[in-house]
Amino acid sequence: MIAVLRHTGWVLRGNPVTMVASFGALVLITLAIVGPWIVPYDPTASNVPNALMPPSAAHWFGTDQLGRDVFSRVIAATRLDLAIAASAVSLSFALGAMIGAFCGYTGGRLDRWVGRFVDVLMAFPLFVLAMAMVAALGNRVENIIYATAIINLPFYIRFARAEVNVRRNSGWVEAARASGNSHVRVVMLFLLPNVLPAMAVQISLNLGWAILNAAGLSFLGLGVKPPTPEWGIMVAEGARFITTGKWWLVVFPGAALMTAVLCFNLLGDGLRDILDPRMRT
């Protein structure tokens, strides 16, 4: 553990961008955990007499058209958006990595069938496909997670298949088989752990994309239902007031969304360096 922490510190010191992205991601995760308990106002409580107030000492990010505190809503929305993204990426990664690994290891008919399924899935614009699935299933949080997970599956299936296909005839894999390990055990204990560092970048990128996907669905009215605080909903509601100079309704939730996507996108290279054992010299 000490060696891992020392290596992590070495990577972060050598890459300031990764350090900043790691700090930003840590702040976002902390706000997602404790945010609902530290906000100064109830994020769903209306106060119409205070509607559309600009940023001030009482309301740091101003208030919206119903008098709700924008700062409280932005902080409270962090938990929902990160939870949707983390759940969707975890589900798609677990399924996609296992399916792709077994396809790359066994080849044959299963590999061809799964390959055709992935080709068909990627033939559609992925965001449009997510819109269609959520519209058909209903705009509930669990359906947004399932739709986001499904459209992310092809990335992990293809990546895991390619990485395992390269390694399946390596000497250490042959040694594992010769030692009496079953094919399932070889894939789960020997091959998958070796392709995880290479998939770290994809996981980080998909986290940012999943956040953007959830916010985009909500912006179009297919995501989380109001009055639940969510960044996409807040941007959609505030867009109506841009022409009247109420800039804070869009700028602050949009900035939170941009920061989250940027941090997770920039975090990918650092995760690869931290997890890759070849970097531990």
Residue pairs with C-beta under 8 A, 6 or more apart in sequence:
3 280
7 274
7 279
7 280
8 274
11 18
11 270
11 273
11 274
11 279
12 18
12 19
12 22
12 270
13 19
15 269
15 270
15 273
17 266
17 270
18 266
18 267
18 269
18 270
18 273
19 270
20 266
21 262
21 263
21 264
21 265
21 266
21 267
21 270
22 267
22 270
24 259
24 262
24 263
25 263
25 264
25 267
28 78
28 82
28 259
28 260
28 263
29 82
31 75
31 78
31 79
32 78
32 79
32 82
32 83
33 79
35 75
35 76
35 78
35 79
36 43
36 75
36 76
36 79
38 75
39 69
39 71
39 72
39 75
39 76
40 69
40 71
40 72
41 59
41 68
41 69
41 71
41 72
42 72
43 68
43 69
43 72
43 73
43 75
43 76
43 77
43 229
44 68
44 227
44 228
44 229
45 68
46 66
46 67
46 68
47 63
47 66
47 67
47 68
48 66
48 67
49 67
50 59
50 63
50 67
51 63
51 64
51 65
51 66
51 67
52 62
52 63
52 64
52 65
52 241
52 246
52 249
53 59
53 62
53 63
53 67
54 62
54 248
55 61
55 62
55 248
56 62
59 69
59 70
59 71
60 71
61 69
61 70
61 71
61 74
61 248
61 252
62 70
62 246
62 248
62 249
62 252
63 69
63 70
64 70
64 73
64 234
64 237
64 238
64 249
65 237
65 241
65 249
68 227
70 234
70 248
70 249
70 252
70 253
71 252
72 229
73 229
73 234
73 253
74 229
74 231
74 234
74 252
74 253
74 256
76 229
77 229
77 230
77 231
77 234
77 253
77 256
78 256
78 260
80 141
80 224
80 228
80 229
80 230
81 211
81 214
81 215
81 230
81 231
81 257
81 260
82 211
82 260
84 141
84 144
84 145
84 148
84 210
84 211
84 214
85 148
85 207
85 208
85 210
85 211
85 214
86 207
87 145
87 149
88 144
88 145
88 146
88 148
88 149
88 152
88 210
88 214
89 148
89 149
89 152
89 203
89 206
89 207
89 210
91 145
91 146
91 149
92 148
92 149
92 150
92 152
92 153
92 155
92 156
92 206
93 152
93 156
93 199
93 203
93 206
95 149
95 153
95 156
96 152
96 153
96 154
96 155
96 156
96 157
96 159
96 160
97 156
97 160
97 192
97 195
97 199
98 160
98 192
99 114
99 153
99 157
99 160
100 114
100 156
100 157
100 158
100 159
100 160
100 161
100 162
100 164
101 160
101 161
101 164
101 187
101 191
101 192
101 195
102 110
102 187
103 110
103 111
103 114
103 115
103 157
103 161
104 111
104 160
104 161
104 162
104 163
104 164
104 165
104 168
105 164
105 165
105 168
105 183
105 186
105 187
105 191
106 183
107 165
111 161
114 157
114 161
118 153
118 154
118 157
118 158
121 129
121 150
121 151
121 153
121 154
122 154
126 151
127 151
127 213
127 216
129 147
129 150
129 151
130 147
130 148
130 150
130 151
130 213
130 217
131 217
131 220
131 222
133 143
133 146
133 147
133 150
134 143
134 144
134 147
134 217
134 222
134 223
135 222
137 143
137 146
137 147
139 217
139 221
139 222
139 223
139 224
139 225
141 224
144 214
144 217
144 223
144 224
147 217
148 210
148 213
148 214
151 213
152 206
152 209
152 210
155 202
155 206
156 199
156 202
159 195
159 198
159 199
159 202
160 192
160 195
160 199
163 194
163 195
163 198
163 199
164 187
164 191
164 192
164 195
167 173
167 191
167 194
167 195
168 191
172 190
173 186
173 190
173 191
176 185
176 186
176 189
176 190
177 183
177 186
181 189
181 190
196 275
197 272
197 275
197 276
197 277
198 272
198 276
200 268
200 271
200 272
200 274
200 275
201 268
201 269
201 271
201 272
202 268
203 268
203 271
204 264
204 265
204 267
204 268
204 271
205 264
205 265
205 268
207 264
208 260
208 261
208 262
208 263
208 264
208 265
209 261
211 257
211 260
211 261
211 264
212 257
212 261
214 223
214 224
214 230
214 232
215 223
215 230
215 231
215 232
215 235
215 257
216 223
216 232
217 223
217 232
218 224
218 230
218 231
218 232
218 233
218 236
219 232
219 233
219 235
219 236
220 236
221 236
223 230
223 232
223 233
224 230
224 232
224 233
226 233
226 237
231 253
231 254
231 256
231 257
232 257
234 249
234 250
234 253
235 250
235 253
235 254
235 257
237 249
238 246
238 248
238 249
238 250
238 253
239 250
241 249
242 249
242 250
273 279
